[in-house]
Amino acid sequence: MSQINVNAPEPIERVDTSGDRTAAAGINLITVVIVLAVLAVIAWYLFTGPLRSMSASGGTTNINVNPAPTTVNINPPAQPQAPAPAGGTGNTNPAPSNNNPPPANP
């Protein structure tokens, strides 16, 4: 008796050459990068804003304000000196002579 076994060949996998998978992978990568950037910004905001203020030990801030002095010193103008008494006591310098004649009228 003769027997012939015929095996069916392995199915050939078709390769998609249209580029749709590549475009979808690129869009997915851009989406992941945008989502990670948004999450990083939200985390930065929370750790520099609201969460930072909650983690501080409240009530330890001291603010010292020195008020401006209220004392104002005003020096009054000096009083004019009284004229020397007449009689020339103690005045040994004579008055200087006026050697400059007045200018001529034009």
Secondary structure, 3 states (H helix, E strand, C coil): CCCCCCCCCCCCCCCCCCCHHHHHHHHHHHHHHHHHHHHHHHHHHHHHCHHHHHHCCCCCCCCCCCCCCCCCCCCCCCCCCCCCCCCCCCCCCCCCCCCCCCCCCC
